[in-house]
Amino acid sequence: MDWGMVGAIGGLLADQTGLLLWMMSKLDSDIKGIATEAKADSRALNARVDMTQGIIMRMLENQGK
């Protein structure tokens, strides 16, 4: 086995490792982006539920008068 073959194998391993690290980084950023969107959707839904509960409470208070 000569040094050229060792260099070629090392280069292939380095390329595969770099590609794997890039894919993991991209997946991590995609997951974080989805989590951020889910939090925003959850906050919006909670705000709508709070508003609906407020409307219902006012209606019940008006019925009691």
C-alpha positions as CSV (number, residue, x, y, z in Angstrom):
1,M,0.0,0.0,0.0
2,D,1.6,3.3,-1.0
3,W,1.0,6.8,0.3
4,G,-1.2,7.7,-2.6
5,M,-3.7,5.0,-1.7
6,V,-3.6,6.1,2.0
7,G,-4.2,9.7,1.0
8,A,-7.1,8.7,-1.3
9,I,-8.7,6.7,1.5
10,G,-8.1,9.4,4.0
11,G,-9.7,12.0,1.6
12,L,-12.8,9.8,1.1
13,L,-13.2,9.4,4.8
14,A,-12.8,13.2,5.4
15,D,-15.3,13.9,2.6
16,Q,-17.9,11.5,4.1
17,T,-17.3,12.9,7.6
18,G,-17.8,16.5,6.4
19,L,-20.9,15.6,4.5
20,L,-22.3,13.8,7.6
21,L,-21.5,16.8,9.8
22,W,-23.2,19.2,7.4
23,M,-26.3,17.0,7.2
24,M,-26.5,16.8,11.0
25,S,-26.2,20.6,11.3
26,K,-28.9,21.2,8.7
27,L,-31.2,18.7,10.4
28,D,-30.6,20.4,13.7
29,S,-31.4,23.8,12.3
30,D,-34.6,22.5,10.6
31,I,-35.7,20.9,13.9
32,K,-35.1,24.2,15.8
33,G,-37.0,26.1,13.2
34,I,-40.0,23.8,13.4
35,A,-39.9,24.0,17.2
36,T,-40.0,27.8,17.0
37,E,-42.9,27.7,14.7
38,A,-44.8,25.3,17.0
39,K,-44.2,27.6,19.9
40,A,-45.6,30.6,18.0
41,D,-48.7,28.5,16.9
42,S,-49.2,27.4,20.4
43,R,-49.1,31.0,21.7
44,A,-51.6,32.1,19.1
45,L,-53.9,29.2,19.9
46,N,-53.7,30.0,23.6
47,A,-54.5,33.7,22.9
48,R,-57.6,32.6,20.9
49,V,-58.7,30.3,23.7
50,D,-58.3,33.1,26.3
51,M,-60.3,35.5,24.1
52,T,-63.1,32.9,23.7
53,Q,-63.2,32.2,27.4
54,G,-63.4,36.0,28.1
55,I,-66.4,36.3,25.7
56,I,-68.1,33.3,27.3
57,M,-67.6,34.7,30.8
58,R,-69.1,38.1,29.7
59,M,-72.1,36.4,28.2
60,L,-72.6,34.4,31.4
61,E,-72.3,37.6,33.5
62,N,-74.9,39.4,31.3
63,Q,-77.3,36.4,31.6
64,G,-77.0,36.7,35.4
65,K,-78.0,40.3,35.6
